[in-house]
Amino acid sequence: MTNLSSIYFEQAKKLIPGGVNSPVRAFKSVGGNPIFIKSAKGAYLNDVDGNSYIDLIGSWGPMLFGQANPVIEDAVRNALANGFSFGAPTYNEVLIAQKITDMVPSIEKVRLVSSGTEATMAAIRLARAFTKKDKIIKFEGCYHGHGDSFLIAAGSGVATLGTPDSPGVTQSTARDTLTAVYNDINSLEALFDANVGTVSCVIVEPVVGNMGLVIPKNGYLQAVKMLCEKHNALLIFDEVMTGFRLSASGYQGICGIKPDLTTLGKIIGGGLPVGAYGGRADIMEMIAPEGPVYQAGTLSGNPLATTAGLAMLGLIQSNPEVYQRLEAKGKRLAEAITKQINSLNMKASVSQIGSMFTLFFTDKKVENFNDAKTSDLIKFGQYFRGMLNRGIYLPPSQFESWFLSDSIGEEELEKIIIASWDTLTSMQNS
């Protein structure tokens, strides 16, 4: 039987580095070849060979209401008639900026860009300019895109490929990036004390999704905020993943912290390429043309992306109960899989908050990157392939969060739970 995914992948490898345009898609850490997707609708992905899978990636976060939501689809289809890209202002840019500032109290002004990586790169440049200090602090295993300053002890795809630091990042850049241990406030305090007066900002995923899902300890983020204030450093929340996924005002709306700057992406584009950074007006007013900090982009505020984002944020505002539904689904899945691994006495643990979820193949409670790295990657690969064979499409990396969507109903949840049990028992018996 012809396998079009394998044929396409062999062709892709001759034309594209590694055959993929984002490293984690290559399936290197889970074995086998990637599956090429033809279409998606609701809770399902459909591949080029006619197979259908329950989607637990959700395009790595944006598909809160499922794939090809009809409200977003109709909005984009109507916008197509007006053109694709203008390189000039549109009113939708103003409208989406208004929605973002209305929904996220810490954001007084916002700048649209084309990706999360652009947003985080611009945010730290702005922080350095505003504070007139050079160093930044990030956390081991937190991934903020592929900007040079962030590829120091990075998580996500970098961790998946076993490459903690990327060649091509200069030593001078690395010297300006300090790395703390997530959930360890003493680690952060020691860095501040050893670099007095030189730290411009701390950038953190408030809930980490890029070493697998890791949740902050009670009071941890509040302590981070206090240290930043003590040392006159800006606090940047990277909510590219968590923004509008965990609440209508991001995780900052749950924890009650107002960061100085916030980076966003994914959901604010409704699935189309987009990013944004925003925060206090006095900081954002340093961005050109209002101020001296330069940042620009031809496709920033693209009319199709802003149209999709407006439709998505409108759906969230008109369906505030979506977060309660997603929390209930996430809890049910977490409880079911926890019961499975306990009954099989397997070395594994579950992390879950709202619609984000990770099954770690370690018996440790994962609170930081070192804990995550104790996971058995061979076992995760077995689990991934077993679930895929049973029609469940997971992120192809131990170091990534799963994402539930509102389109996953009772039938899909039951299929996921049964597939997990069958996969785990098969692993146990092999």
VONU-189548 format. One record per residue (C-alpha): residue in three letters; x, y, z. Coordinates in steps of 0.001 Angstrom, whole numbers, plus 500000, padded with zeros to 6 digits. Layout:
VONU-189548
ALAXYZ...
This chain:
VONU-189548
MET500000500000500000THR501392503417499030ASN502359505650501947LEU502224509203500650SER503621510697503879SER506823508667503481ILE507089509584499799TYR506577513271500547PHE509117513164503389GLU511810511637501184GLN511207514391498628ALA511203517054501370LYS514572515920502749LYS516178516725499391LEU514805520259499443ILE514303521329503075PRO516830520887505932GLY515762517715507709GLY512660517609505541VAL510718519938507853ASN510314523653508466SER510314523332512267PRO512598520718513885VAL510164518973516256ARG508007517959513279ALA510712515553512093PHE509748512899514715LYS513449512430515553SER512835511961519269VAL509900509569518846GLY511031507500515866GLY509483506975512473ASN508687509519509798PRO506400512534510146ILE502834512401508954PHE501807514937506325ILE498481516576507081LYS495981517299504333SER493130518890506267ALA491675519474509713LYS488236520130511149GLY487021520383514711ALA488766517814516896TYR490417515942514020LEU493481516026511768ASN493369514154508449ASP496543512968506733VAL497388512535503070ASP496872508776503338GLY493264509062504498ASN493857508505508230SER492107510601510863TYR493486511523514289ILE492139513264517374ASP494173516470517519LEU496024517129520791ILE498431519646519241GLY495974522281518091SER498689523915515957TRP500733524178519183GLY498075526145521020PRO495995528516518879MET493052526220518132LEU491135526849521351PHE487798526143519669GLY489118523391517383GLN490361523307513823ALA488741525457511118ASN486170527003513428PRO483350528232511170VAL483211531724512713ILE486909532290512064GLU486728530580508684ASP483875532838507539ALA485670535957508768VAL488839535104506860ARG486908534144503726ASN485126537510503732ALA488418539349504298LEU490051537611501330ALA487873539593498965ASN489542542805500133GLY493142541690499575PHE495903539782501335SER498534542308502425PHE498829546070502067GLY501974547192503902ALA499820550063505161PRO497570550569508212THR494152548934508460TYR491410549597511009ASN491480545949512107GLU494913546619513633VAL493310549262515838LEU490396546985516724ILE492581544046517743ALA494862546335519751GLN491745547608521537LYS490596544053522293ILE494009543036523628THR494307546084525876ASP490736545637527101MET491261541947527920VAL494773542089529427PRO494940544830532103SER498759545060532141ILE498881545976528441GLU498330549687527835LYS499884549797524370VAL500673546926522008ARG502720546399518831LEU501758543634516371VAL504449541496514725SER504404538285512693SER505566535640515182GLY506181534886518834THR509933534914518211GLU509715538454516821ALA507703539502519860THR510188538177522407MET513222539528520533ALA511650542981520362ALA510571542871524013ILE514073542262525354ARG515547544932523052LEU512971547337524424ALA513741546297528019ARG517460546908527489ALA516792550325525996PHE514367551355528726THR516579550259531640LYS519909551090529949LYS521200547693531113ASP522469544820528951LYS521876541490530669ILE518708539419530649ILE517667536521532842LYS515791533553531418PHE515082530109532870GLU516485526703531962GLY514076524898529660CYS511964527962528866TYR511797528505525127HIS511134532001523830GLY511696531399520143HIS514912531084518167GLY516416534509518830ASP520125534328519693SER519628535545523261PHE517172532733524003LEU519099529724522707ILE520915529311526000ALA519642526309527972ALA516487526414525838GLY513663523922525996SER511121522712523458GLY512563521714520069VAL516117522419521201ALA515716520006524099THR514001517499521836LEU517031517414519563GLY519465517275522482THR521082520605521521PRO521161522819524608ASP522948525687522813SER522921526477519116PRO526073527007517054GLY526032530479515581VAL525160532172518863THR528131534400519701GLN529957534269523018SER529183537924523653THR525455537241523275ALA525698534242525580ARG527506536343528201ASP524547538715528354THR522059535891528936LEU521914534612532513THR520035531411533244ALA518110530617536417VAL516283527486537571TYR512513527708537197ASN510542527419540458ASP513736528097542479ILE513640531671543751ASN517065531322545396SER518584530652541975LEU517113533880540611GLU518133535903543657ALA521726534641543376LEU521911535822539764PHE520674539269540667ASP523161539489543553ALA526059538421541301ASN525126540942538590VAL524094544022540530GLY522946546894538347THR523355545049535028VAL520092543072534592SER517545544710532303CYS514771542143532535VAL513585538713533537ILE511655536849530829VAL509616533839531874GLU506845531569530691PRO504546532014533715VAL503274528508533068VAL505945526619531143GLY504872524687528069ASN508254524143526462MET509844521590528771GLY506540519844528905LEU503910521487531088VAL505401522839534325ILE503237524840536738PRO504646527553539035LYS504731526875542765ASN502410528922544944GLY503917532374545438TYR506800531793543034LEU505841534316540365GLN504990536879543043ALA508523536448544421VAL509966536871540901LYS508016540122540536MET509325541408543891LEU512938540653542933CYS512510542489539638GLU511140545530541452LYS513962545407544005HIS516618545394541277ASN514856547790538855ALA514534545096536192LEU511483544684533975LEU509373541530534254ILE508357540061530888PHE505690537372530810ASP506004535259527667GLU502349534348527162VAL502699533379523518MET501401529959524553THR499288530727527636GLY497800534040526519PHE494014533603526126ARG494432529828526445LEU494254529588530228SER491974532567530753ALA490565535531528840SER493395537641530284GLY496168535061530128TYR497817533389533097GLN498513536826534556GLY494761537133535014ILE494805533958537106CYS497862534717539236GLY497039538414539653ILE500443539719538576LYS500903542662536205PRO504158542199534285ASP505837545226532764LEU505747543656529292THR503869540703527811THR504492538771524610LEU501597537137522778GLY501001535021519689LYS499112531956518511ILE495517532572519694ILE495540536275518759GLY495934535185515133GLY493228532536515253GLY495688530097513689LEU497304532529511229PRO500900533747511753VAL500982536578514284GLY502719537865517389ALA502523540893519649TYR504258542571522549GLY502806545151524851GLY502794546590528327ARG503150549824530231ALA502628552872528049ASP505809554609529235ILE507857551607528106MET506028551019524824GLU506353554699523880MET510064554053523305ILE509191552047520167ALA509724553783516809PRO508296555963515398GLU507237557306518816GLY510660556608520308PRO514198555531519368VAL513906551703519634TYR513578550376516097GLN511383547438515135ALA509490546942511889GLY507878544260509720THR506223544205506316LEU503576541691507417SER503011543109510918GLY499268543552511385ASN498505541497508283PRO494804541980507432LEU494003538267507283ALA495755537546510589THR494069540439512375THR490695539379510970ALA491169535834512262GLY492419537147515601LEU489454539460516039ALA487091536570515348MET488931534358517856LEU488971536967520624GLY485315537685519913LEU484528533987520365ILE486328534022523715GLN484410537078524890SER481063535592523868ASN481888532170525348PRO483499532904528741GLU482435529497530026VAL484847527825527576TYR487607527857530210GLN485449525965532709ARG484661523344530087LEU488324522971529146GLU489396522722532794ALA486849519938533337LYS488099518059530277GLY491725518513531301LYS491045517285534841ARG489156514274533610LEU491987513291531292ALA494594513870534017GLU492689511795536566ALA492108508954534119ILE495723508700532954THR497050509099536510LYS494846506177537541GLN496203504148534617ILE499875504716535430ASN499266504033539132SER497443500781538443LEU500322499657536208ASN502919500910538732MET504641502835535941LYS507278505521536457ALA505263508417535094SER503538511568536274VAL500907513927534940SER500925517729534827GLN497720519593533922ILE496246523053534092GLY493168524021532119SER493512522757528560MET497280522133528830PHE498603518695529749THR501780516567529767LEU502432512939530651PHE506048512758531825PHE507727509359531857THR509406510002535195ASP508166509294538701LYS509351512740539827LYS507003515660540193VAL508314517887537423GLU508996521393538736ASN511931522454536533PHE513999521452533524ASN516287519110535466ASP513216517191536640ALA511850517057533087LYS515166515683531802THR514825512620534053SER512007511458531736ASP512508508210529824LEU512502509393526206ILE512422505860524827LYS509230505164526741PHE507711508419525567GLY508528507430521984GLN506772504104522519TYR503764505866523994PHE503652508411521162ARG503733505719518468GLY501148503614520295MET498774506553520572LEU499352507552516955ASN498559504019515813ARG495325504262517797GLY494317507538516165ILE495559510075518726TYR497993512758517511LEU500209513947520380PRO503055516461520219PRO506056514413518986SER508245515386521941GLN508335514683525666PHE509200518353526150GLU505957519821524822SER502513520456526244TRP499417518790524838PHE496526521119523995LEU492851520294524349SER490278522175522315ASP486636522904523002SER485715520726520027ILE486955517631521880GLY483771516144523284GLU482801513160525398GLU483363510706522548GLU486872511995521837LEU487850512057525516GLU486749508450525895LYS488762507447522815ILE491873509185524194ILE491523507472527586ILE490965504020526034ALA493882504516523610SER496121505532526508TRP495205502445528529ASP495732500129525565THR499075501789524786LEU500345501672528369THR499353498040528874SER500991497139525568MET504185498881526716GLN504031497058530040ASN503686493684528356SER506402494176525734
